[in-house]
Amino acid sequence: MVFSNNDDGLINKKLPKELLLRIFSFLDIVTLCRCAQISKAWNILALDGSNWQRIDLFNFQTDVEGRVVENISKRCGGFLRKLSLRGCIGVGDSSLKTFAQNCRNIEHLNLNGCTKITDSSLKGISDGCRNLEYLNLSWCDQITKEGIEALVRGCRGLKALLLRGCTQLEDEALKHIQHHCHELASLNLQSCSRITDEGVVQLCRGCHRLQALCLSGCSNLTDASLTALGLNCPRLQILEAARCSHLTDAGFTLLARNCHELEKMDLEECVLITDSTLIQLSIHCPKLQALSLSHCELITDEGILHLSSSTCGHERLRVLELDNCLLVTDASLEHLENCHGLERLELYDCQQVTRAGIKRMRAQLPHVKVHAYFAPVTPPPAVAGSGHRLCRCCVIL
């Protein structure tokens, strides 16, 4: 590297190094690297470890190989607090072990989509990164229960653990989390299809501080999981249970009666629930802000009436998704006029909802964004036979 002869420049003379270092602390990675090429003095300042406490390499993911991570770890050492390697598929176990040895103060680590890493990486992280609070392992599909066991034995302070798409994980992994991670507040198990009620029940018995739990795509779960959540996790604010088709009103009734802090629920394709679930949520969950009921085909106008007439409906409800709720009619839209905070309403393929009904509702709630599909008017026979392909039209009001 060849530096220009700017070490005696005016800015270097007027500003103390401490102030320049402070200025550099606000620069992004690319700008820091450019500054490092200006002069020897700026190279030292720009590459000072204190400027590299938070690093996100997502924009460079195709160029990031193991040696890059190793070099960063050696440069930053104990300064580094937050690192995102999201999508860096070239990073493997060897480089992560070196990273864990050098960056022992790391608190936030995102390995989403780092598909080469295995349980060996988690062992290294456990040994070196005892201050870790947030770890994203989504789509690291080589991870198994052995890796999770190794991880949580060393990283007992984890508050957020994202395991979305870790398809090899079984109930045993949740038992290890339950034993060691009592501070856990957020857990994502989306598409971990081997998980059953046994694992969720064990998890809830040890993780009473849970505030956010994603179980979407865990299709083996039943009301036993909801019961465990209701009896053990009163702080729960977010529950995502899309495509958990065995869950029923009974489970959600117990959950609602015990988890009064619920703010967001995704119940898409929980096909067995009825208006009874909405009645319980309207009574016991006054903080509810976002609710997805898409493809819950047993929901009717009565359930929407109870929801919209409740405290959460009047004051808190912001987002309601009712796609493919075939029994919902324009009467539901009239009920929702009571929801003055409503910002978005999804009505795709609600076949008994009309344009006129949406127009009337929006006259009362002009700020609401309504997304809906309507079939086009059937054309005359001559046009229909002309070979033109018909399609449904999307209306965003």
Helices and strands as residue ranges (DSSP letters): H 10-14, H 17-24, H 29-35, H 40-46, G 49-51, E 54-56, G 58-63, H 66-76, G 77-79, E 82-84, H 93-102, E 108-110, H 119-128, E 134-136, H 145-154, E 160-162, H 171-180, E 186-188, H 197-206, E 212-214, H 223-232, E 238-240, H 249-258, E 264-266, H 275-284, E 290-292, H 301-309, H 311-315, E 319-321, H 330-336, E 344-347, H 355-364, E 369-374, H 381-384, E 393-396
